Amino acid sequence: MSINPAPSSRTRVVREPQRAVYDRDAVNQILDEAFLCHVGFVADGQPFVIPTSYGRDGDVLYIHGSAASRMLRNLDQGVPICITVTLLDGLVLARSVFNHSMNYRSVVILGTATLVDDPAEKLAALHALSEHILPHRWDDSRQPNEKELKATSVLRLPIHEFSAKVRVGPPMDDDEDYSFPTWAGVIPLEMTVGTAIRDERCEQELPAYLKNYARKKR
C-alpha cells in the first residue's frame, strides 16, 4: 500500500485548494503519463528552469544528462530543487474572458537530488528512463557502453515532499454572465501518435511495440 505523507507548508495548495491532490497513487499516474519535467534550481544566485526527461522507480524520480551540463554540475552538489510536471487536458472557454481556464493535471516535487554513484543503480535508473518513454525499447537497443556511462550523470530525487493540482469540468461563470450570447464549453486536448518514419539506413521491420504505441492514461 502506498503511503501518503501529509503535505508540507511548502507543498500545500493555497490557491484553489479544492483542486489539491495529495494521494501518492494519483501523483504517480500523472508522472507516468507525462514525458517531460521542468527542474528548477538556483546556481550562483541565478534561477534556472531546465526541461528534461525522467523516469520513476517506486518512490524515487531519476533525471539524467551530460556530466558536463550546468544542471548536473550544480545539482550533484546537493542543491535544493523543484520539479514540476504538467499535463494539459483541455481549454475551458467561459462566457467572460476573466473566467477562461484550462483543464490540467500537475505535480510539484521538492527536495534535494543526489548523484547516483552505484553502477547497478545507475544502469537501473537509465533503464527506468528508457522504459518510461517507450516500453520494450531498452531490450531492443544497444546497451550503454562504459564511455557513455561515464559521460552521463544520473540524479536521484525521493518523492517525499509533493502535491498535485487538478482541474476538470466545464467553465464556471458568474451568474450574471450565463445569459451572455457566446459559445462556452471545453475543447479537449490530447497527445496523438503519428505514423512511424523509418530511418533511411534502417532495414528492420517496425516492431510490434512501436506499431501499437500509445500514450495512454494509466
N, C-alpha and C positions, 0 to 999 in steps of 0.2 A: 504494500500500500504506500502511495506517495504521501510524504509529509508536507503540509503546507505551513511554512513559518509565518508568523504574524508580520504584516508589513511594517517596515521601519518608518521613522519620521521622514526619511528621505524618499521612500517609495510610496507612501500613502498618497492616493489620488485625492487632491483637494478640489480641483476644478471638475465639475460634473461627476461627483463621487459615485453616483448611481451606475456609472459605466465602468467602475473599477472591477477588476478580476484579480483575485489573489490565489486562485487554485492552480497548483503546480501542473496538473494534467492539462488544463486549458492553456496554460502558458506553453507547455511542451508542444501542443498541437499547432500553435502559431509558429513556434520556432521551426518545427518540422516541415511546415508548408512553405515558408519563405526561403529565398535563396541568399539574400544579402543582409548583412548587418552594417550599421554605422558605428564606428568606435571613436568615442570622444575622449580626449586626454589633453593635458597641458604640458608643453615642453618649453623650458626657458621662458616662462611667462606668456607664451603664445598658445591659445587654444587651437586644436586641430580636430577635425572630424573626418575619418577615413572610411570609405566603403570597402568592405571585403567579404569574402565568403567565409563560411563557418561550418562546423559540424558539432552535433550534440551526442554525448555518450552518457546516458543517465542524467545525473545532476551536474554535469560538467559541460561547459562550452569550450570548444577549441577554435582558435583562429591561427592563421599561418601567413607567412610572407617571406620575402627575401631577408636574409640575415642582415643585409646592409640597409634595409629601409629605415626611415626615420621613426616610424611607428614601432617597429620591433626593437630598435636600438633603445628606445625610451621605455617601452612597456616592460622589457625584461629586467628593468631596474626596480620594479615594484611600484610603478606609478598608478595611482587610482584611475579607474576608467569607468566610462558609462557606455554601455552597448544598447542600441535601440534597433528594433526590427518592426517593420510596418507592412501590413497587407491592406491594399485599397480594394474595397468590395463594391463601391457604388457612389455615384454623385447624387446628392439629395437636393432636389430643386424645390424650394419653398415658394410661397407667393410673394414674400418680401426678400430682397437681397440680403438683409440682415440675418435672416434665418436659414439661408442656404447652408448646407453642410456636406459631409461625406460619411458614408458607412465604412468603417475600418476596424482593424484589429491590430493592436500594437503592444509591444513588450519593452520594458526598460529593465536592464540588469546593471547593478552597481557592484563594484568590488575591486580587488587588486589582482591583476593577472601575474602568473609566474611562468618562468621559462620551463619547458619540458626538457629535462636532461636525459631521462632514461630512454635508451634507443627503442626498446619494445613499446613503451607508451607513445613515443613519437610516431612510430610506424602505425600504431593503432589509431592515433589521432588523425593522421593523414588518410587512413582507410575510412574513418568516420566522415571526414570532409568530402571524400570522393563519393561515398555511398549516399550522403545527404543530397548531393546534386543529382546523381544518376546511379541508382541501384544497379548492381552487377557489373558496372564498368571497371571497377578495380581489378577483378579477376580476369577480365578480358583485355587488359592493357599491360604494358611492360611496367614492372615494379621500379620504384626509385632506386638508383644506384648510390653508392657511398658518397660520391661527389655531390650529387643532387641533394642528398640528405644533409650534408654539411652546409650547403648554401641556403637551406631552408630552416627557419626558426618556427617553432610552434609554441603558442602560449595557452595556458590552462586557466579558465575562469570558473570557479564554482558558482552554480546558480543558486545562491543562498538569499541574496537581497534583491527582490524583483517585484514587479507588478505589471499587470496588463490593463489595457483600456479598450473597450469595445463599444462601437455604436452600430446599431441595427435599426431597421424600420423606416417608416415614412417621415416626411418633413413635419416639424412641429411649428405651426404658425400661431401668431397671436389671434385671439378670437375675432377681432375686427377685420383681419386680413382674409378670412376664409371665403368671403364674398368677392374678393378681388379677381377679375376675369383674366387669369393667366393659367397656363398648364402647371401643375405641381405633381411631384412624384419622385421616383428613384430610377436612375439609369444604372443598371447593374454593370459592373466591370469585372473581367476575369482574364487571367493569362491563358492564351491558347498556344498549342504546339503546332508548328508548321511542318511541312514535308521535309524530311532529312535530305541534305545536299551532299552527295558523295564527293570526297576529295578526288581530284583528277588522277592522282597517283595511287589510289586505293582500288584493289581488285576484289576485296571481300564483299560478300553479300551482307545486306543490312541485318544485324542480329535481331532476334525476337524482342529483346528488352528495349530496343530502340523503336521497333515498329509499334509497340504498344505503349510508348512513353507518354505519360500524362502527369501533370502536377495536381494530384487530387487532394481534396481536403481530407484530413485524417480525423 
